[in-house]
Amino acid sequence: MDGNLPSRPVTSLAADRLSSNRTNNNHVTEWMFDGNKDVSDSLPINRPKTGSAKTYNADSRLPSRHGSAAGDYSGTSRPMTASSGRIGTAIGSHRGIPGTASRLLASAAQNRQMTRSGIGLQTPVNVHERPVTQQGLSGFRTTTTGRGPVRQYQDKSYFLGLLRAKMTEIQTETSKLAKEIDEANEEQSTYLEYDKRVKELASELTESQGILADYNLLVDKINTDTNRAEVEAEAIKLKAQNDMEWKEVETLFEEKQDKEKKIKGLETDINQERYLADNVISAMQPSLREKYLELKNQNLSYQDELERMNQDLDRLNDQKTRMEEEISNSSLKRDAFALFEQLRSLEEKRNNLIREEKLRGTPAEERERLLQQVKDDNAEISLMDRQILEIQENIQRQNDEMNQIDQDFGRESDAEIGRLSELENKIQEITENMSRNISHGHQLPTESGFAIMKDDLAFKQDEMEKSKYTLDGLNKEHRQLQGNLEKMGALEDKIKSEMISLKDKMKQMEDEMIVFRDLDRLKVDAEEKRDFLDKQSTELSQRRIVVAQNLADMKTKYDEIKKQLGENETHTQLTNLERKLSHLEQNNFTVKEFICNKKAELDIGPIKSSVMKLQREYNKKLILSMKKTP
């Protein structure tokens, strides 16, 4: 391009914006001020400065962007807007002379990289074409008077400036947060020390409170003139009680440890069993495993259902208990319940009679049934008679056998006793012979004779042992037979009692047979009984209706009386007073308990004894010192 291009003058508005933006980063950008570039390096022709440095108020008009009032356009300066009668700007009267603001900002303007294009103040702005301003998307803010319009063109440097400003804010906030974190860490580090100190002070406070309680108890005992013997007895009693409680605590602690060990052992066993069960399940066949899992799920569902049913059962039991309490508290409900029970029993009897009536057939069928029943009873009686005869025969046979055994045992026992006496005599003779033979040692038998005698002795000893065994066996058999005899006696008594009961039953059956033969009489009795029960059932039904009506009326009256009682002011006051009395009693109990605890805490026995001991020692020392001094 040609080097004679006109340059755009800088108005006082730009100078004002530059001066104001030096203290406000919201309007100044990098492209407006760069100290490393020269304007002459980027533009072929320098832009002359305007000479306007005038300050405008709210009533004055800003100079035009399109020229000055100097007259015709010269090519070196921008012409003034063609408006007649307008006071010219400073550039119109002093052409070529830079204004005050331009002189003040000369060095800054030389380093400024000028834009190649702009936009007029009167250019209409559409909402969808509005550029992003310093306010962002929140809308315009009211500009400060005297600063002129805000910047309407933003480039890369402008947004870089905004980013740097935001980064500065972020760094400031980050440093602030880092400072807060450091303070929190310091507080956390000192918290442990403070916590340790608090615990130490708490322990000291507890000890001091205990000492204070001891002193208070001492003062209380001194003020009440408590005897020393009573205090010592109470101290001994408390010491024994404390020792006993300490032993109980130790025992409970040992039991707790044993229980915990057992629980751990059981948990280990359970885990082991679960592990084995899992191994067994994993080793199962797929079909068997599926069946097992299905049964397991079914078992879990059954357990849940059982738990639910138990809850329902508990709920119903509670409801039953509550209703029973309500019935027991109301005489009317008790009477109604008794009537309902009586009605239920009568209805059950009526149903049984109706069932019997339905089962009952014609007179011919009844006669056949009764005859068949008589035949069955006779057959049963004859069978019982045969069984009784067989049992009696068995008893007789057993008695005969027992008698025979007793006789045989007597004979055999006599024979065995005689045999034992003979053997004893023989043993005695042999012993005498042996003693004689020993006394006459020179007459000892030969070896063969000695062997014969030894065999004879062994044979006789065997015979004697056999006789002993025979006697023991006979005694054992005798005891066994005695037991059998006792059993047979008990069986005989039982059979006799059964025979008596069977005879009574036979007699009863015979009496019933006499009654059952008269079927007409039975029918008449049944009809009369049924009529009586029907009549009683009707009366009870009517009575039930009356009782239900009375119950409803009484319930209505009860509700009305209850409502009146609830609305009664005296009853409300009494209820409040009762509640207040209960509260006061509770407070009284709490105060009494507090007083008892304080009395227990204010035990001055040990301190009193130590003080008295120190007093005695001090008196002794005073007496000794008085004796030593002349």
C-alpha positions in Angstrom: 0.0 0.0 0.0 1.0 3.7 -0.4 2.8 5.3 2.5 0.6 8.4 2.4 -2.4 6.7 4.1 -4.2 8.8 6.7 -3.9 7.8 10.3 -6.7 7.6 12.7 -6.5 10.2 15.5 -6.7 9.1 19.1 -9.5 11.0 20.8 -9.5 12.2 24.4 -11.9 9.4 25.1 -9.2 6.9 24.3 -6.8 8.8 26.5 -9.4 8.8 29.3 -9.9 5.1 28.9 -6.1 4.5 29.0 -5.7 6.6 32.1 -8.6 4.9 33.8 -7.6 1.4 32.8 -4.2 1.7 34.3 -5.8 1.2 37.7 -8.5 -1.2 36.5 -7.5 -4.5 34.7 -11.1 -5.0 33.6 -10.7 -2.7 30.6 -7.0 -2.7 29.7 -5.6 -5.5 27.5 -2.2 -6.6 26.2 -2.8 -5.2 22.7 -3.3 -1.7 24.1 0.0 -1.6 25.8 3.1 -3.7 25.0 6.5 -2.5 25.9 8.4 -4.8 23.6 7.0 -3.6 20.3 7.1 -0.4 18.4 4.1 0.9 16.6 6.2 1.7 13.6 7.2 -1.9 13.2 3.6 -3.0 12.7 1.9 -0.1 10.9 3.3 1.8 7.8 2.1 5.2 9.0 1.9 6.5 12.6 -1.4 7.7 13.8 -1.3 11.4 14.9 -2.5 12.3 18.3 -5.6 14.4 19.0 -5.2 17.6 20.8 -8.2 17.1 23.0 -7.6 16.6 26.7 -10.8 18.1 27.8 -12.9 16.7 30.6 -16.5 16.1 29.8 -19.4 16.1 32.2 -22.8 14.5 31.8 -24.3 17.4 29.9 -21.5 17.9 27.3 -21.3 15.8 24.1 -18.3 13.7 23.4 -16.2 14.5 20.3 -16.9 12.7 17.1 -15.0 9.7 15.9 -15.2 10.8 12.3 -13.2 14.0 12.3 -12.9 17.6 13.7 -14.3 21.1 13.1 -11.2 22.3 11.2 -12.9 22.5 7.9 -12.1 20.3 5.0 -10.6 17.0 5.1 -6.8 17.2 4.4 -5.7 13.6 4.3 -3.4 13.9 7.3 -6.2 14.3 9.9 -9.7 12.9 10.2 -12.4 15.4 9.3 -15.0 16.6 11.7 -18.6 15.4 11.5 -20.6 17.7 9.3 -23.0 19.1 11.8 -23.8 22.8 11.6 -23.5 25.1 14.6 -21.4 22.6 16.6 -18.5 23.8 18.7 -15.4 22.3 17.4 -13.0 20.2 19.2 -9.5 21.2 20.2 -8.0 19.6 17.2 -10.0 22.1 15.0 -8.3 25.3 16.4 -4.9 23.9 17.1 -4.2 21.6 14.1 -1.2 19.5 14.5 -0.6 20.4 18.1 -1.0 17.4 20.4 -3.4 17.7 23.3 -2.6 17.5 27.0 -3.7 13.9 27.3 -1.9 13.0 24.2 1.3 14.6 25.5 0.9 12.7 28.8 0.4 9.4 27.1 2.9 9.9 24.3 5.3 7.3 25.4 2.4 4.8 25.9 0.9 5.6 22.6 4.2 5.0 20.8 4.4 1.5 22.2 0.7 0.7 21.5 -0.2 -1.6 18.7 -3.1 0.1 17.0 -6.1 -1.8 15.6 -6.8 -1.6 12.0 -10.6 -1.4 12.3 -13.2 -0.1 14.8 -16.9 0.3 15.3 -19.0 3.5 15.7 -20.8 4.5 18.8 -24.1 4.8 16.9 -23.8 1.3 15.4 -26.9 -0.7 16.4 -26.1 -3.8 18.4 -28.2 -7.0 18.1 -28.5 -9.3 21.0 -27.4 -12.4 19.1 -24.4 -10.4 17.8 -23.3 -8.9 21.1 -19.7 -9.9 22.0 -18.9 -11.3 25.4 -18.1 -8.3 27.6 -16.3 -8.0 30.9 -19.7 -8.7 32.6 -19.8 -12.2 30.9 -23.3 -13.6 30.3 -24.8 -11.8 33.4 -25.6 -8.6 31.4 -24.3 -5.0 31.5 -23.6 -3.1 34.6 -24.2 0.6 34.9 -21.0 2.4 33.8 -19.4 5.0 35.9 -20.1 8.6 34.9 -17.1 10.1 33.1 -15.5 6.9 31.8 -17.4 6.7 28.6 -18.6 3.6 26.8 -17.0 0.3 27.6 -14.8 -1.6 25.2 -16.7 -3.1 22.3 -14.0 -5.0 20.5 -12.1 -7.9 22.0 -9.2 -9.9 20.5 -6.8 -12.6 21.6 -4.9 -10.3 23.9 -8.0 -9.2 25.6 -9.0 -12.7 26.5 -5.5 -13.5 27.6 -5.7 -10.6 30.0 -9.0 -12.0 31.3 -7.4 -15.4 31.7 -4.4 -13.9 33.5 -6.8 -12.0 35.9 -8.8 -15.2 36.6 -5.5 -17.1 37.1 -4.4 -14.5 39.6 -7.7 -14.9 41.4 -7.3 -18.7 41.4 -3.8 -18.4 42.7 -5.0 -16.0 45.4 -7.8 -18.4 46.4 -5.3 -21.4 46.2 -2.9 -19.6 48.5 -5.8 -18.8 50.8 -6.9 -22.4 50.9 -3.3 -23.6 51.4 -3.1 -21.2 54.4 -6.3 -22.6 55.8 -5.0 -26.1 55.3 -1.8 -25.3 57.2 -3.8 -23.7 60.0 -6.0 -26.8 60.2 -2.9 -29.1 60.2 -1.5 -27.0 63.0 -4.8 -27.2 64.9 -4.8 -30.9 64.3 -1.3 -31.3 65.6 -2.1 -29.3 68.7 -5.4 -31.1 69.2 -3.6 -34.3 70.3 -1.7 -32.3 72.9 -4.8 -30.6 74.0 -6.7 -33.9 74.2 -3.9 -35.5 76.2 -3.9 -32.4 78.5 -7.7 -32.6 78.9 -7.5 -36.2 79.8 -4.9 -35.5 82.4 -6.9 -32.6 83.8 -10.0 -34.8 83.8 -8.2 -37.4 85.9 -6.9 -34.8 88.2 -10.4 -33.4 88.5 -11.8 -36.8 89.3 -9.2 -37.3 92.0 -9.9 -33.9 93.4 -13.6 -34.6 93.4 -12.9 -37.8 95.3 -10.8 -36.0 97.9 -13.4 -33.2 98.2 -16.1 -35.9 98.7 -14.0 -37.5 101.4 -13.5 -34.1 103.2 -17.2 -33.3 102.9 -18.0 -36.7 104.4 -15.6 -36.0 107.2 -17.2 -32.7 107.9 -20.7 -34.3 107.8 -19.6 -37.0 110.3 -18.0 -34.4 112.6 -21.1 -32.3 112.5 -23.4 -35.3 113.2 -21.1 -36.5 116.1 -20.9 -40.0 114.7 -19.3 -42.5 117.0 -15.9 -43.9 115.9 -17.0 -47.5 116.5 -20.0 -47.0 114.1 -17.8 -45.6 111.5 -15.3 -48.4 111.8 -18.0 -51.0 111.7 -19.5 -49.4 108.6 -16.0 -49.4 107.0 -15.5 -53.1 107.8 -18.9 -53.9 106.4 -18.2 -51.9 103.2 -14.8 -53.5 102.9 -16.3 -57.0 103.2 -19.0 -56.1 100.7 -16.4 -54.7 98.3 -14.3 -57.8 98.7 -17.3 -60.0 98.0 -18.3 -57.9 94.9 -14.7 -58.0 93.7 -14.7 -61.8 93.9 -17.9 -61.9 92.0 -16.5 -59.6 89.4 -13.4 -61.8 89.1 -15.6 -64.9 88.8 -17.8 -63.2 86.2 -14.7 -62.1 84.3 -13.3 -65.6 84.3 -16.6 -67.0 83.2 -16.7 -64.4 80.4 -13.3 -65.4 79.3 -14.3 -69.1 79.3 -17.5 -68.2 77.4 -15.5 -66.2 74.9 -13.1 -69.1 74.4 -16.0 -71.5 74.0 -17.6 -69.1 71.5 -14.3 -68.8 69.5 -14.0 -72.6 69.5 -17.6 -73.0 68.4 -17.1 -70.4 65.7 -14.0 -72.2 64.5 -15.9 -75.5 64.5 -18.8 -73.8 62.6 -16.4 -72.3 60.0 -14.7 -75.7 59.6 -18.1 -77.4 59.2 -19.1 -74.7 56.7 -15.9 -75.3 54.8 -16.4 -79.0 54.8 -20.0 -78.5 53.7 -18.9 -76.2 50.9 -16.3 -78.8 49.8 -19.0 -81.5 49.8 -21.4 -79.2 47.9 -18.7 -78.4 45.3 -17.9 -82.1 44.9 -21.6 -83.0 44.3 -23.0 -83.7 40.9 -24.7 -80.8 39.2 -28.1 -82.3 39.5 -27.6 -83.2 43.1 -26.1 -79.7 43.8 -29.1 -78.0 42.2 -31.5 -80.1 44.3 -29.5 -79.3 47.4 -29.6 -75.5 46.7 -33.3 -75.8 46.0 -33.9 -77.5 49.3 -31.7 -75.0 51.0 -33.7 -72.1 49.6 -36.9 -73.9 50.5 -35.6 -74.3 54.1 -34.8 -70.6 54.3 -38.2 -69.7 53.0 -39.7 -72.1 55.6 -37.6 -70.5 58.3 -38.9 -67.0 57.3 -42.4 -68.3 57.2 -41.9 -69.9 60.6 -40.6 -66.7 62.0 -43.6 -64.8 60.6 -46.0 -67.4 62.0 -44.3 -67.1 65.4 -44.7 -63.3 65.3 -48.4 -63.8 64.4 -48.8 -66.3 67.2 -47.2 -63.9 69.7 -49.5 -61.1 68.4 -52.5 -63.3 68.8 -51.5 -64.4 72.2 -51.0 -60.8 73.2 -54.5 -60.0 71.8 -55.9 -63.0 73.6 -54.3 -61.8 76.9 -55.6 -58.3 76.4 -59.1 -59.5 75.7 -59.1 -61.8 78.7 -58.0 -58.9 80.8 -60.8 -56.8 79.4 -63.3 -59.6 80.1 -62.0 -60.1 83.6 -62.3 -56.4 84.3 -66.0 -56.2 83.1 -68.7 -58.3 84.9 -71.0 -57.9 81.9 -68.4 -59.2 79.5 -67.7 -62.1 81.9 -71.4 -63.0 81.9 -71.6 -62.7 78.1 -68.5 -64.9 77.7 -70.0 -67.6 80.0 -73.2 -67.5 78.0 -71.3 -67.8 74.8 -69.4 -70.8 76.2 -72.6 -72.4 77.3 -74.2 -71.8 73.9 -71.2 -73.3 72.2 -71.4 -76.4 74.3 -75.1 -76.8 73.7 -74.6 -76.3 69.9 -72.0 -79.0 70.0 -74.4 -81.3 71.8 -77.1 -80.5 69.3 -74.8 -81.2 66.4 -73.9 -84.6 67.9 -77.5 -85.5 68.4 -78.3 -84.4 64.8 -75.4 -86.6 63.6 -76.7 -89.5 65.6 -80.2 -89.0 64.3 -78.8 -89.0 60.7 -76.9 -92.2 61.4 -80.0 -93.8 62.9 -82.0 -95.9 60.5 -85.4 -97.5 60.5 -86.7 -99.7 63.4 -85.8 -102.9 61.5 -82.3 -101.6 60.9 -81.9 -100.6 64.5 -83.1 -104.0 65.6 -80.6 -105.7 63.3 -77.9 -103.5 64.5 -78.6 -104.1 68.1 -78.9 -107.9 67.5 -75.6 -107.8 65.7 -74.0 -105.8 68.5 -75.4 -108.3 71.1 -73.9 -111.2 69.0 -70.6 -109.4 68.8 -70.6 -108.8 72.5 -71.5 -112.4 73.2 -68.7 -113.6 70.9 -66.3 -111.2 72.7 -67.4 -112.5 76.1 -67.0 -116.1 75.1 -63.5 -115.3 73.7 -62.6 -113.6 77.0 -63.9 -116.7 78.9 -61.7 -119.0 76.9 -58.7 -116.7 77.4 -59.5 -116.7 81.2 -59.6 -120.5 81.3 -56.3 -120.8 79.4 -54.7 -118.3 81.7 -56.0 -120.2 84.7 -54.6 -123.5 83.3 -51.3 -121.8 82.7 -51.2 -120.5 86.2 -52.1 -124.0 87.6 -49.4 -125.6 85.5 -46.8 -123.0 86.6 -47.8 -123.6 90.3 -47.4 -127.4 89.8 -44.0 -126.9 88.3 -43.0 -124.5 91.1 -44.0 -127.1 93.7 -42.1 -129.8 91.9 -39.1 -127.6 91.6 -39.3 -126.9 95.3 -39.5 -130.6 96.2 -36.6 -131.5 93.8 -34.6 -128.7 95.1 -35.1 -129.9 98.7 -34.1 -133.4 97.8 -31.1 -132.3 95.8 -30.0 -129.8 98.4 -30.1 -132.6 101.1 -28.1 -134.9 98.8 -25.6 -132.2 98.0 -25.3 -131.3 101.7 -24.6 -134.9 102.6 -22.1 -135.2 99.8 -20.4 -132.0 100.9 -20.2 -133.4 104.4 -18.7 -136.6 103.1 -16.1 -134.7 101.1 -15.2 -132.6 104.1 -14.7 -135.7 106.2 -12.6 -137.2 103.4 -10.5 -134.0 103.2 -10.1 -134.0 107.0 -9.0 -137.6 106.9 -6.6 -136.9 104.0 -5.2 -133.9 106.0 -4.7 -136.1 109.0 -3.0 -138.7 107.0 -0.8 -136.1 105.4 0.1 -134.7 108.8 0.9 -138.2 110.0 3.0 -138.9 106.9 4.9 -135.6 107.4 5.6 -136.5 111.0 6.9 -139.8 109.9 9.2 -138.5 107.1 11.1 -141.8 107.0 7.9 -143.5 105.9 7.3 -141.2 102.8 5.7 -143.0 99.8 7.6 -143.6 96.6 7.3 -141.3 93.6 4.6 -143.4 92.0 2.6 -143.5 95.2 3.0 -139.8 95.6 1.7 -139.2 92.1 -1.3 -141.5 92.8 -2.0 -139.6 96.0 -1.7 -136.3 94.1 -4.1 -137.4 91.4 -6.5 -138.6 94.1 -6.3 -135.2 95.8 -7.0 -133.4 92.5 -9.9 -135.6 91.8 -11.4 -134.9 95.2 -10.9 -131.2 94.8 -12.6 -131.2 91.5 -15.5 -133.1 92.9 -15.8 -130.6 95.7 -15.7 -127.6 93.3 -18.4 -129.3 91.2 -20.6 -129.8 94.2 -20.1 -126.0 95.1 -21.0 -125.1 91.5 -24.0 -127.3 91.6 -25.2 -125.7 94.9 -24.7 -122.2 93.4 -26.6 -123.1 90.3 -29.4 -124.5 92.3 -29.6 -121.4 94.5 -29.6 -119.2 91.3 -32.3 -121.3 89.7 -34.3 -121.1 92.9 -34.1 -117.3 93.0 -35.1 -117.2 89.3 -38.1 -119.4 89.9 -39.1 -117.3 92.9 -39.1 -114.2 90.6 -41.2 -116.1 88.1 -43.5 -117.1 90.8 -43.9 -113.5 91.9 -44.6 -112.5 88.3 -47.2 -115.2 88.0 -48.8 -114.0 91.2 -49.0 -110.4 89.8 -50.3 -111.8 86.6 -52.9 -113.7 88.4 -54.0 -110.6 90.3 -54.2 -108.7 87.1 -56.3 -111.4 85.5 -58.6 -111.5 88.5 -59.1 -107.7 88.2 -59.7 -108.0 84.5 -62.2 -110.8 85.1 -64.1 -108.6 87.6 -64.1 -105.7 85.2 -65.3 -108.0 82.4 -68.1 -109.3 84.6 -69.1 -105.7 85.4 -69.0 -104.9 81.7 -71.1 -108.0 80.9 -73.6 -107.0 83.4 -73.8 -103.5 82.0 -74.2 -104.9 78.5 -77.0 -107.1 79.7 -78.7 -104.1 81.2 -78.2 -102.2 78.0 -79.6 -105.1 76.0 -82.8 -105.0 78.2 -83.0 -101.2 77.5 -82.3 -101.6 73.8 -85.0 -104.2 73.3 -87.6 -101.5 73.8 -87.0 -99.4 70.6 -90.2 -97.5 70.9 -89.2 -96.2 74.4 -85.8 -95.2 73.1 -87.3 -93.3 70.2 -89.7 -91.5 72.6 -86.8 -90.6 74.9 -84.7 -89.4 71.9 -87.6 -87.2 70.7 -88.2 -85.8 74.1 -84.5 -85.0 74.5 -84.3 -83.4 71.1 -87.3 -81.3 71.8 -85.9 -80.2 75.1 -82.6 -79.3 73.4 -84.3 -77.5 70.6 -86.3 -75.5 73.1 -83.3 -74.7 75.2 -81.4 -73.7 72.0 -84.2 -71.4 71.0 -84.3 -69.9 74.5 -80.5 -69.4 74.5 -80.7 -67.8 71.0 -83.3 -65.4 72.2 -81.3 -64.7 75.3 -78.2 -64.2 73.2 -80.0 -61.6 71.1 -81.2 -59.8 74.3 -77.7 -60.0 75.8 -76.1 -58.7 72.6 -78.6 -55.8 72.6 -78.0 -55.1 76.3 -74.3 -55.3 75.6 -74.6 -52.7 72.8 -76.7 -50.4 75.0 -74.2 -50.7 77.8 -71.4 -50.0 75.5 -73.1 -47.0 74.1 -73.8 -45.8 77.7 -70.2 -46.5 78.6 -68.9 -44.5 75.6 -71.2 -41.6 76.5 -70.1 -41.7 80.2 -66.5 -41.9 79.0 -67.0 -38.9 76.7 -68.6 -36.9 79.5 -65.8 -37.9 81.8 -63.3 -36.8 79.3 -65.1 -33.5 78.9 -65.4 -33.0 82.6 -63.1 -30.3 83.9 -62.7 -31.9 87.3 -61.6 -35.2 85.7 -59.1 -33.4 83.5 -57.7 -31.6 86.6 -57.6 -34.9 88.5 -55.8 -36.5 85.5 -53.3 -33.7 85.4 -52.8 -33.8 89.1 -52.2 -37.6 89.0 -49.7 -37.0 86.2 -48.1 -34.3 88.2 -48.1 -36.5 91.3 -46.4 -39.3 89.4 -43.8 -36.8 88.1 -43.3 -35.5 91.6 -42.9 -39.0 93.0 -40.4 -39.7 90.3 -38.5 -36.5 91.2 -38.7 -37.4 94.8 -37.3 -40.8 94.1 -34.5 -39.3 92.1 -33.7 -36.8 94.9 -33.7 -39.6 97.5 -31.4 -41.6 95.3 -29.1 -38.6 94.8 -29.1 -38.0 98.6 -28.2 -41.6 99.2 -25.4 -41.5 96.7 -24.1 -38.2 98.2 -24.2 -39.8 101.6 -22.3 -42.8 100.3 -19.7 -40.5 98.7 -19.3 -38.4 101.9 -17.8 -41.1 103.9 -15.3 -39.5 106.2 -14.3 -42.6 108.2 -10.8 -43.1 106.8 -10.0 -39.4 106.8 -11.3 -39.1 110.4 -9.3 -42.0 111.6 -6.1 -40.6 109.9 -6.8 -37.2 111.4 -7.4 -38.6 114.9 -4.2 -40.7 114.5 -2.2 -37.6 113.5 -3.7 -35.7 116.4 -2.7 -38.5 118.9 0.8 -38.6 117.5 1.0 -34.8 117.7 -0.2 -34.8 121.3 2.4 -37.5 122.1 5.1 -35.5 120.6 4.0 -32.4 122.4 3.9 -34.3 125.7 7.4 -35.7 125.0 8.8 -32.3 124.1 7.2 -30.8 127.2 8.8 -33.5 129.4 12.2 -32.9 127.8 12.2 -29.2 128.4 13.1 -28.2 132.0 
